[in-house]
């Protein structure tokens, strides 16, 4: 009985809070921050769509810069300034540059590449649209009467972030540095040229029967295999043009 | 600000990245789509952190700490992922993930795409030729 009464009281309290919130903020009178958020969000979403649909690989990386920069502006609008500048530094500054280096080193075709999209594009589109519809419906239904209070001191200022990070999250922070060290060592080990090619164990039989045509060549004659890889990409480029 | 704006934007960005992961063929484009998905999660974390720090008097700022961790882990992931893609490209001469089917089950992969049978027939013919010459 007392539990039910407490629950009813809590429910009444939340109802009062949400009604007052709904009265304080109108549905059809967006504030300037909301309009700015909406416009930047449209730009971000459009850039993301172009990133996943364009057939020019380098353009995809450059549109990714627009999407990530738009997200940094969204963080600024949400008063999370430290996260915004970290986003600019790490994503726009290093991750996209790394992706561009990867595109160059794998000899990605310049211009339109005809096989950028896989054959299961329509299945992927169906899955993505259904997931988007479900998520948007659930999220809008759940947070219909919830407002972020952006007035007063900024909730995500560098001071607040730093204090919480170095008072409450010190151990995960240090563990993260160990993870970065492990990633560094792993990337170096992976990208080093393997010296002992002959002592490596034999590849499985399916690779030897030629399920992918360049495998036997590249294993028996590595230099010719590389030359072959270089030879195919200009042909693909010309085919793309 | 209405909380639905950042939540809807992050849901849409996540599904855009999901489409990219499923539909792209180049491994580096797949990595770009993974970055989009991670950024959608980051936007969600920041928005809910800003909301809860005011609405629930939450002073831990766990959302922002988690966002920083996610950004760092994404940077590590992109480094390792590109190293793997480069190693595969050096060995195979391709970064096309549809062609990396060495661990697929069955005698020959049967692609659902329209150009799959031709490619498979060509590969099978090459395999038979290789076996005949051997």
Boltz contact constraints between the chains, C-beta under 6 A:
constraints:
  - contact:
      token1: [A, 33]
      token2: [B, 1]
      max_distance: 6.0
  - contact:
      token1: [A, 34]
      token2: [B, 1]
      max_distance: 6.0
  - contact:
      token1: [A, 37]
      token2: [B, 5]
      max_distance: 6.0
  - contact:
      token1: [A, 41]
      token2: [B, 9]
      max_distance: 6.0
  - contact:
      token1: [A, 45]
      token2: [B, 12]
      max_distance: 6.0
  - contact:
      token1: [A, 48]
      token2: [B, 13]
      max_distance: 6.0
  - contact:
      token1: [A, 48]
      token2: [B, 16]
      max_distance: 6.0
  - contact:
      token1: [A, 48]
      token2: [B, 36]
      max_distance: 6.0
  - contact:
      token1: [A, 49]
      token2: [B, 16]
      max_distance: 6.0
  - contact:
      token1: [A, 52]
      token2: [B, 16]
      max_distance: 6.0
  - contact:
      token1: [A, 52]
      token2: [B, 19]
      max_distance: 6.0
  - contact:
      token1: [A, 52]
      token2: [B, 20]
      max_distance: 6.0
  - contact:
      token1: [A, 52]
      token2: [B, 33]
      max_distance: 6.0
  - contact:
      token1: [A, 60]
      token2: [B, 29]
      max_distance: 6.0
  - contact:
      token1: [A, 64]
      token2: [B, 32]
      max_distance: 6.0
  - contact:
      token1: [A, 71]
      token2: [B, 39]
      max_distance: 6.0
  - contact:
      token1: [A, 75]
      token2: [B, 46]
      max_distance: 6.0
  - contact:
      token1: [A, 78]
      token2: [B, 46]
      max_distance: 6.0
  - contact:
      token1: [A, 78]
      token2: [B, 47]
      max_distance: 6.0
  - contact:
      token1: [A, 78]
      token2: [B, 50]
      max_distance: 6.0
  - contact:
      token1: [A, 80]
      token2: [B, 46]
      max_distance: 6.0
  - contact:
      token1: [A, 83]
      token2: [B, 46]
      max_distance: 6.0
  - contact:
      token1: [A, 83]
      token2: [B, 64]
      max_distance: 6.0
  - contact:
      token1: [A, 83]
      token2: [B, 67]
      max_distance: 6.0
  - contact:
      token1: [A, 86]
      token2: [B, 71]
      max_distance: 6.0
  - contact:
      token1: [A, 90]
      token2: [B, 71]
      max_distance: 6.0
  - contact:
      token1: [A, 90]
      token2: [B, 75]
      max_distance: 6.0
  - contact:
      token1: [A, 95]
      token2: [B, 78]
      max_distance: 6.0
  - contact:
      token1: [A, 98]
      token2: [B, 78]
      max_distance: 6.0
  - contact:
      token1: [A, 98]
      token2: [B, 82]
      max_distance: 6.0
  - contact:
      token1: [A, 102]
      token2: [B, 28]
      max_distance: 6.0
  - contact:
      token1: [A, 102]
      token2: [B, 82]
      max_distance: 6.0
  - contact:
      token1: [A, 103]
      token2: [B, 28]
      max_distance: 6.0
  - contact:
      token1: [A, 105]
      token2: [B, 86]
      max_distance: 6.0
  - contact:
      token1: [A, 106]
      token2: [B, 89]
      max_distance: 6.0
  - contact:
      token1: [A, 106]
      token2: [B, 95]
      max_distance: 6.0
  - contact:
      token1: [A, 115]
      token2: [B, 25]
      max_distance: 6.0
  - contact:
      token1: [A, 117]
      token2: [B, 23]
      max_distance: 6.0
  - contact:
      token1: [A, 118]
      token2: [B, 23]
      max_distance: 6.0
  - contact:
      token1: [A, 118]
      token2: [B, 25]
      max_distance: 6.0
  - contact:
      token1: [A, 118]
      token2: [B, 98]
      max_distance: 6.0
  - contact:
      token1: [A, 119]
      token2: [B, 113]
      max_distance: 6.0
  - contact:
      token1: [A, 121]
      token2: [B, 23]
      max_distance: 6.0
  - contact:
      token1: [A, 124]
      token2: [B, 19]
      max_distance: 6.0
  - contact:
      token1: [A, 124]
      token2: [B, 22]
      max_distance: 6.0
  - contact:
      token1: [A, 124]
      token2: [B, 23]
      max_distance: 6.0
  - contact:
      token1: [A, 128]
      token2: [B, 15]
      max_distance: 6.0
  - contact:
      token1: [A, 128]
      token2: [B, 18]
      max_distance: 6.0
  - contact:
      token1: [A, 128]
      token2: [B, 19]
      max_distance: 6.0
  - contact:
      token1: [A, 131]
      token2: [B, 15]
      max_distance: 6.0
  - contact:
      token1: [A, 132]
      token2: [B, 12]
      max_distance: 6.0
  - contact:
      token1: [A, 132]
      token2: [B, 15]
      max_distance: 6.0
  - contact:
      token1: [A, 135]
      token2: [B, 11]
      max_distance: 6.0
  - contact:
      token1: [A, 136]
      token2: [B, 8]
      max_distance: 6.0
  - contact:
      token1: [A, 136]
      token2: [B, 11]
      max_distance: 6.0
  - contact:
      token1: [A, 139]
      token2: [B, 7]
      max_distance: 6.0
  - contact:
      token1: [A, 139]
      token2: [B, 8]
      max_distance: 6.0
  - contact:
      token1: [A, 139]
      token2: [B, 11]
      max_distance: 6.0
  - contact:
      token1: [A, 140]
      token2: [B, 4]
      max_distance: 6.0
  - contact:
      token1: [A, 143]
      token2: [B, 3]
      max_distance: 6.0
  - contact:
      token1: [A, 143]
      token2: [B, 4]
      max_distance: 6.0
  - contact:
      token1: [A, 143]
      token2: [B, 7]
      max_distance: 6.0
  - contact:
      token1: [A, 146]
      token2: [B, 3]
      max_distance: 6.0
  - contact:
      token1: [A, 147]
      token2: [B, 2]
      max_distance: 6.0
  - contact:
      token1: [A, 148]
      token2: [B, 1]
      max_distance: 6.0
  - contact:
      token1: [A, 148]
      token2: [B, 3]
      max_distance: 6.0
  - contact:
      token1: [A, 148]
      token2: [B, 50]
      max_distance: 6.0
  - contact:
      token1: [A, 148]
      token2: [B, 51]
      max_distance: 6.0
  - contact:
      token1: [A, 149]
      token2: [B, 54]
      max_distance: 6.0
  - contact:
      token1: [A, 150]
      token2: [B, 1]
      max_distance: 6.0
  - contact:
      token1: [A, 155]
      token2: [B, 50]
      max_distance: 6.0
  - contact:
      token1: [A, 155]
      token2: [B, 53]
      max_distance: 6.0
  - contact:
      token1: [A, 155]
      token2: [B, 54]
      max_distance: 6.0
  - contact:
      token1: [A, 156]
      token2: [B, 50]
      max_distance: 6.0
  - contact:
      token1: [A, 156]
      token2: [B, 64]
      max_distance: 6.0
  - contact:
      token1: [A, 161]
      token2: [B, 64]
      max_distance: 6.0
  - contact:
      token1: [A, 164]
      token2: [B, 60]
      max_distance: 6.0
  - contact:
      token1: [A, 164]
      token2: [B, 61]
      max_distance: 6.0
  - contact:
      token1: [A, 165]
      token2: [B, 65]
      max_distance: 6.0
  - contact:
      token1: [A, 168]
      token2: [B, 60]
      max_distance: 6.0
  - contact:
      token1: [A, 169]
      token2: [B, 65]
      max_distance: 6.0
  - contact:
      token1: [A, 176]
      token2: [B, 69]
      max_distance: 6.0
  - contact:
      token1: [A, 176]
      token2: [B, 72]
      max_distance: 6.0
  - contact:
      token1: [A, 180]
      token2: [B, 76]
      max_distance: 6.0
  - contact:
      token1: [A, 183]
      token2: [B, 76]
      max_distance: 6.0
  - contact:
      token1: [A, 183]
      token2: [B, 79]
      max_distance: 6.0
  - contact:
      token1: [A, 183]
      token2: [B, 80]
      max_distance: 6.0
  - contact:
      token1: [A, 186]
      token2: [B, 80]
      max_distance: 6.0
  - contact:
      token1: [A, 187]
      token2: [B, 79]
      max_distance: 6.0
  - contact:
      token1: [A, 187]
      token2: [B, 80]
      max_distance: 6.0
  - contact:
      token1: [A, 187]
      token2: [B, 83]
      max_distance: 6.0
  - contact:
      token1: [A, 190]
      token2: [B, 83]
      max_distance: 6.0
  - contact:
      token1: [A, 190]
      token2: [B, 87]
      max_distance: 6.0
  - contact:
      token1: [A, 191]
      token2: [B, 83]
      max_distance: 6.0
  - contact:
      token1: [A, 191]
      token2: [B, 86]
      max_distance: 6.0
  - contact:
      token1: [A, 206]
      token2: [B, 102]
      max_distance: 6.0
  - contact:
      token1: [A, 207]
      token2: [B, 102]
      max_distance: 6.0
  - contact:
      token1: [A, 209]
      token2: [B, 127]
      max_distance: 6.0
  - contact:
      token1: [A, 210]
      token2: [B, 126]
      max_distance: 6.0
  - contact:
      token1: [A, 210]
      token2: [B, 127]
      max_distance: 6.0
  - contact:
      token1: [A, 210]
      token2: [B, 130]
      max_distance: 6.0
  - contact:
      token1: [A, 212]
      token2: [B, 99]
      max_distance: 6.0
  - contact:
      token1: [A, 213]
      token2: [B, 126]
      max_distance: 6.0
  - contact:
      token1: [A, 214]
      token2: [B, 92]
      max_distance: 6.0
  - contact:
      token1: [A, 214]
      token2: [B, 93]
      max_distance: 6.0
  - contact:
      token1: [A, 218]
      token2: [B, 91]
      max_distance: 6.0
  - contact:
      token1: [A, 229]
      token2: [B, 93]
      max_distance: 6.0
